[in-house]
Amino acid sequence: MAFKLTQDRSDTCDYPNSYYLASKNRNLDLSPLDGSCRADVCIIGGGYTGLSSALHLAKRGYKVILLEARKVGWGASGRNGGQLGSGHRKDQIELEKSLGLDDAQRLWSLAQDAKALVKALIREYRIECDLKPGIAHPDHKPAYASDTRAYVEHLQRYYQYEQIEYLERDEMATLVGSDNYYGGNIDYGAGHLHPLNYALGLAHAAIQNGATLHEHTVVENYQEGKPNRILTNHGTVETDAIVLACNGYLGRLDKRLSGKIMPINNFIIATEPLSEERVNEINPKDVAIADSRFVVNYYRLSADRRLLFGGGENYRQNFPPDIKTFVCKPMLEIYPQLADTPIEYAWGGTLAVTLNRMPHFGRLGKHNTYFAQGYSGHGVGLSTLAGKLISEAIAGEAENFDLFGKIPTRPFPGGAWLRWPALVLGMSYYALRDRL
């Protein structure tokens, strides 16, 4: 069976301009594929999922080839908010109701493993990516406060998770330097990092362990069989197993998967470096923040004391013509004192969400095609974990990978072709609800 790729809407092969590009600390210049070759496993996509898969498979002794259409970390892995969160996009109470207590607890344990894995890889391979502890989750509506308190108590009581605390309104105002919120929680077991430098560090670690990585290599289609054949603009790979690690950039490479995810665009701005006085005013503990809105405002300080603020989404093929103005609006609602602060960078990126906001893992056909996608904004840890679980599954240890595969993932109404109108309508409703 053969599948074809639709090209991404960006026509550049270089990294998009961003603060992360300006502050990256490692250069990798990886050659395109040249001719025909053979691999045990061929990975399509050079984001966290693909890079982690390459690293963990290579450590197990597999001959691994990774193909990236542009640069490793070019997509969401090199442009995101850098937040390494706990748990999943759906909270544990919801998961207990939908999946049962045992599977919900196993998923929590795996999410804890995801955070630990990221931290362990950073230590083992000395990845310099400004890892810092703490994510605050402030409530933007007073009605949410009681639910947040109950959830903190639930995690402490039933999951023995003591690194999370409930904060009253005045405590949250002190923590985030804004009186726009009505309490919330602070999770010191979570963290934040420089996403592009983390991706580049994973790539270097994979190469150190024997994986072969090719950039500027576009997969045009692939054919499942024995062996599988992957056809690119620079040659062909024959392989025993395939890993689809494309996420928001899957396009129509595999129609069996494309209808299960929705690519959406999110945007970030970076201010000039702030004074020590301003930093102590708006974020004295140097934590990341992700608020309770459906269209989340997420923000943190960079290593050189810039405010990196993410806010706003769109669901079209193109980014807004003026990302700076688009994102400044929600930023100034929280921090009006920054109205005269220069914005030095503004960029966007594409991620993939699922209908249930849980990641979508699985296997296709009878010829060893594995996939992981749809992290729904919770991907720094879970996509890194996905690569490790894929390596285990290929090696015959599939229990944890298959647990994620048990989560029901329905296609978007209309499938890959007609999903956009329904999504825009639904997202517009929730965005309106945020404002009410």
KAJO-V568667 format. One line per field, one symbol per residue. phi: phi as a letter, one per 20 degrees, with the letter a starting at -180 (. if undefined). A space follows every 50 residues. Layout:
# KAJO-V568667
phi=???
This chain:
# KAJO-V568667
phi=.dcdeefffedddefffaffffdfdbddddffgcndbcbfcdddodegff ffgffffffenfedcddcfccfmfegfdcffmedeemcfefffffffedn fffffffffffffffffgffffffdleeclfceocecfeecffeffffff fgffffeeclededcedfgfffgffdmbefdcoqccdeeeabbeffffff fffffffgeofdddelcefeabcercefcddcfcqcdebfcddecelfdf ldgbffdffeccfcdcccccffgeffffgffdafeldecbeeffefecba eefdmeeeddancccdfdfgfcfgfgefgffffecffegdefedbbbcbd dcddfemdfddrcdldcmddbbamflncegeffffgffffffffendegf ffffffffceffgnmfedffgffgfffffffffgee
